[in-house]
Amino acid sequence: MKRKQLHRFWKAGAPLHKQTICFAAGHSGGHIIPCLTMAQQKYAAESILFFTSSKQLDCDLMKKSSPAITHIPLSIAQTRRWYTLPLLTLSLAWATVQSFMELIAHMPHRIITTGSIVALPVCIAGWILGIPIELFELNAHPGETIIGLSYIADTVRHCFASTQAAFARNHCIQTSYPIRFIHPKKTTRIPGFTNDRITLFIQGGSQGSQEINQLMEHIIHDAPDLHTRIQIIHQAGTHVKRVQTIYDHAAIPAHVFSFESDLSPYYHAADLIICRAGAGALFEALHFKKKTIIIPLITPTNDHQLHNARAMAQEYPELFEIVKNYTEDALISIRSL
């Protein structure tokens, strides 16, 4: 029996209910938030089944979502060292069994995933059941999971034009990044901010925030001439008190915070953004058409942010700049405003 015929067979035996759409994402806000955005904006009228890992971050993000979403956390081993491979294999096998049972119970119309290891058991179970699989690659350089799943996927959606080259065998559709908010109707007034200063929006985020926080410390120390010209919005991760103290000592108006769900007023107010090269940050800056300094986070095992930065700077050179000598290049861009 062909996959699509099998899918119709299972659905024929399922109880009648609203059409169900299944999403799979996990292990980071960069994977989950875009999936949640699609679910809540595009499929709000449907029944939503959402698979994540059982990590606290994933569960916390899902708790803040619509209560109508059915959340299925999968316990998948976190460590990726050679001696934990048997545990990882067993956990993936059990997650596939769990996914299979949940998919039979809900029989979704399709599976949509933005990647991460959570997608593997869900998509494999879905493929066995003949459920159409739609991959959504957010980054310019596809991740290993998405590449692997592309062999069983029906459709690949991608945000960067250059990404299509990696999926020559698939039906590909370039699709806008799922922006989680729209322009506010009016600018939110930030206490202490004035219209005669340049507003910088610094996105340190979580992973890699310390490096951007240190960059701003160097800028404040090396450029006292900017102290009376700038005001700063800074997402500083876990370093809020330290960063706020730096700005207070320089008498620079600043709003420093760890996390806020709605950043749209800050994008709207910004004259210049300094951020990492996560796809979400870049496409949100593009959405608001803001000049942006990109500082890619590069690790020994992951350089996808560098690919994102290069693709964005190449396509929109008037808005995006990748800095090399962090302090000097950032100062040049700030002083040019």
C-alpha positions in Angstrom: 0.0 0.0 0.0 1.4 3.4 -1.0 2.1 6.0 1.7 -0.7 8.4 0.7 -3.2 5.5 0.5 -2.1 4.4 3.9 -2.7 7.9 5.3 -6.2 7.9 3.8 -6.8 4.4 5.3 -5.8 5.6 8.8 -7.8 8.8 8.6 -10.9 6.8 7.4 -10.8 4.9 10.7 -10.1 7.9 12.9 -13.0 9.8 14.7 -14.3 12.9 13.0 -12.8 16.1 14.3 -11.3 19.3 13.1 -8.3 19.0 10.7 -5.2 18.5 12.7 -1.8 19.9 11.9 1.3 18.5 13.6 4.4 20.5 14.4 7.8 19.3 15.6 10.6 21.4 17.0 12.7 21.5 20.1 15.9 22.3 22.1 15.9 26.0 21.4 13.6 29.0 21.0 15.1 29.4 17.5 13.3 26.2 16.5 10.2 26.4 18.6 9.2 30.1 18.4 8.9 30.1 14.5 6.9 26.8 14.7 4.6 28.3 17.4 4.2 31.5 15.3 3.1 29.4 12.3 0.7 27.4 14.4 -0.9 30.4 16.1 -1.1 32.7 13.0 -1.7 30.4 10.1 -3.4 27.4 11.6 -5.4 28.9 14.5 -8.6 27.4 13.2 -7.2 23.9 13.2 -6.4 21.4 15.9 -2.6 21.7 16.7 -0.4 18.8 17.9 3.0 20.0 18.9 6.0 17.7 19.7 9.0 19.1 21.6 11.7 17.7 23.7 11.1 17.4 27.5 13.7 20.1 28.2 12.6 22.8 30.7 13.0 25.5 28.0 10.8 23.7 25.6 8.1 23.1 28.2 8.2 26.7 29.4 7.8 28.0 25.9 4.8 25.7 25.3 3.2 26.8 28.6 3.1 30.4 27.3 1.4 29.3 24.1 -2.3 28.8 23.4 -3.9 26.3 25.8 -5.7 24.8 22.7 -2.4 23.3 21.5 -1.9 19.7 22.4 1.7 19.5 23.6 3.6 16.2 23.4 7.1 16.3 25.1 9.5 13.5 24.0 12.3 12.4 26.3 15.4 12.2 24.1 18.9 11.9 25.5 20.7 15.3 25.6 24.4 14.3 25.6 26.0 13.7 22.2 29.2 11.9 23.3 30.3 8.6 21.8 29.7 6.7 25.0 26.1 7.9 25.2 25.2 6.7 21.7 23.4 3.6 23.0 21.2 5.7 25.3 20.5 8.2 22.5 19.6 5.4 20.1 17.2 3.8 22.7 15.6 7.2 23.5 15.0 7.9 19.8 13.5 4.5 19.3 11.1 5.0 22.2 10.3 8.5 21.0 9.5 7.1 17.6 7.0 4.6 19.2 5.5 7.4 21.2 5.2 9.6 18.1 3.6 6.7 16.1 0.9 6.2 18.8 0.1 9.9 19.1 0.0 10.3 15.3 -2.4 7.4 15.0 -4.6 8.9 17.7 -4.8 12.3 16.1 -4.0 11.5 12.4 -2.8 14.9 11.3 -3.3 16.3 7.8 0.5 17.0 7.7 3.6 17.3 9.7 5.6 20.6 9.7 9.0 20.9 11.3 11.7 23.5 11.6 14.3 20.8 12.6 16.2 19.7 15.7 16.6 16.1 16.7 12.9 16.1 17.9 11.9 16.0 14.3 13.5 12.7 13.6 11.1 10.3 15.5 8.1 12.3 14.6 8.8 12.5 10.9 9.9 8.8 10.7 6.6 7.7 12.4 4.7 10.1 10.1 6.4 8.7 7.0 5.5 5.2 8.0 1.9 6.3 8.3 1.9 8.1 5.0 1.4 11.6 6.5 2.8 14.4 4.2 5.9 16.0 5.7 6.8 19.6 5.2 10.3 20.8 6.2 10.8 24.5 7.1 14.5 25.4 6.9 15.1 28.7 8.6 18.8 29.0 8.1 20.9 29.7 5.0 22.9 26.5 5.6 20.6 23.5 6.3 21.1 21.5 9.5 21.9 17.8 9.5 18.5 16.8 10.6 16.7 18.7 7.8 19.1 17.3 5.2 18.5 13.8 6.4 14.7 14.2 6.5 14.7 15.8 3.1 14.8 12.2 1.6 11.4 11.4 3.0 9.8 14.9 2.9 7.2 16.0 0.4 8.0 19.7 0.5 10.9 21.9 1.7 10.2 25.6 2.6 13.2 27.9 2.9 13.8 31.5 3.9 17.1 32.2 2.2 17.1 32.0 -1.6 20.6 30.3 -1.6 19.2 27.4 0.5 17.4 25.8 -2.4 20.6 24.5 -3.9 20.9 22.0 -1.0 17.5 20.4 -1.9 17.7 19.9 -5.6 15.7 16.6 -5.3 12.8 18.2 -3.4 9.8 20.4 -4.2 11.1 23.7 -2.8 9.2 26.9 -2.0 10.9 30.1 -0.8 8.7 31.3 2.1 8.9 34.4 4.4 10.2 33.8 7.9 7.3 33.5 10.3 7.5 36.9 12.1 6.0 36.6 15.5 4.7 40.2 15.7 3.7 43.2 13.6 4.6 46.9 13.8 3.0 48.5 16.9 0.5 51.2 16.1 2.5 53.7 18.1 6.0 53.9 19.5 6.2 52.8 23.2 7.9 55.6 25.2 10.9 54.3 27.2 11.5 56.2 30.4 14.5 58.5 30.2 14.8 58.3 26.4 14.7 61.4 24.3 14.3 62.1 20.6 17.7 63.8 20.2 19.8 60.7 20.9 20.6 57.7 18.7 18.8 54.6 19.9 20.8 51.3 19.8 19.1 48.0 20.2 21.5 45.4 21.4 20.4 41.7 21.3 22.6 39.6 23.5 20.1 36.9 23.9 21.1 33.7 25.7 23.9 31.7 24.1 26.8 34.0 23.3 25.4 37.0 25.0 28.6 37.6 27.1 30.6 38.5 24.0 28.2 41.2 22.8 27.9 42.5 26.4 31.7 42.9 26.5 31.7 44.6 23.1 29.3 47.3 24.4 31.5 47.7 27.5 34.5 48.3 25.2 32.5 50.8 23.1 31.4 52.7 26.2 35.0 52.8 27.5 36.7 53.7 24.2 34.2 56.3 22.9 33.3 58.8 25.6 32.2 61.2 22.9 29.2 58.9 22.3 27.9 59.1 25.9 25.8 62.2 25.2 24.7 61.0 21.8 23.3 57.5 22.4 20.6 55.7 24.4 20.5 51.9 24.6 18.0 49.1 24.7 19.9 46.0 25.7 18.7 42.4 25.9 21.6 41.1 28.2 20.7 37.6 29.0 21.7 36.8 32.6 24.0 39.8 33.0 21.4 42.5 33.5 22.8 44.1 36.6 26.4 44.3 35.4 25.4 45.8 32.0 23.0 48.3 33.6 25.8 49.4 35.9 28.1 50.1 33.0 25.5 52.4 31.3 24.6 54.1 34.6 28.3 55.0 35.3 28.5 56.6 31.8 25.2 58.4 32.4 23.7 56.8 29.2 20.0 56.3 29.3 19.4 52.5 29.0 16.7 49.9 29.3 18.4 46.6 30.1 16.4 43.4 30.4 16.9 39.6 30.3 13.9 38.5 28.3 10.7 40.0 26.9 8.2 38.3 24.6 7.3 41.3 22.6 10.3 43.1 21.2 8.4 45.0 18.5 8.4 48.4 20.3 12.2 48.2 20.6 12.6 47.3 16.9 10.4 50.3 16.1 12.4 52.6 18.2 15.9 51.5 17.1 18.2 53.5 14.8 20.8 50.7 14.8 20.6 47.0 15.8 23.6 45.0 17.0 22.8 41.3 17.1 23.8 37.7 16.5 23.0 36.0 13.2 20.2 33.7 14.3 17.6 33.6 11.5 14.9 35.1 13.7 16.9 38.1 14.7 17.9 38.8 11.1 14.5 38.5 9.6 12.9 40.5 12.3 15.4 43.3 11.7 14.6 43.0 8.0 10.9 43.1 8.7 11.4 46.5 10.4 13.9 47.6 7.8 16.5 48.6 10.4 20.3 49.0 9.8 22.0 46.1 11.5 25.5 45.1 12.7 25.8 41.4 12.6 28.2 39.5 15.0 27.8 35.8 14.1 28.2 33.2 16.9 30.6 30.6 15.6 31.4 27.4 17.6 33.6 24.5 16.7 30.6 22.4 15.8 28.3 25.0 14.3 28.8 27.8 11.8 25.3 28.3 10.5 25.2 31.9 11.9 28.1 32.8 9.6 26.2 31.5 6.6 23.1 33.4 7.7 25.1 36.6 8.1 26.8 36.3 4.7 23.5 35.5 2.9 21.7 38.5 4.5 24.6 40.9 3.9 24.9 39.8 0.3 21.1 40.2 -0.4 20.5 43.4 1.6 23.9 45.3 1.8 22.2 48.6 2.5 20.8 47.2 5.8 23.2 44.5 7.1 26.9 44.7 7.9 29.1 41.9 9.3 31.8 43.2 11.6 35.3 41.8 11.8 37.2 44.0 14.2 34.3 44.2 16.6 35.0 47.5 18.6 36.5 49.5 15.8 34.0 48.4 13.1 31.0 48.9 15.4 32.2 52.4 16.4 32.5 53.4 12.7 28.9 52.3 12.1 27.5 54.0 15.2 29.4 57.3 14.4 28.1 57.2 10.8 24.5 57.6 12.0 
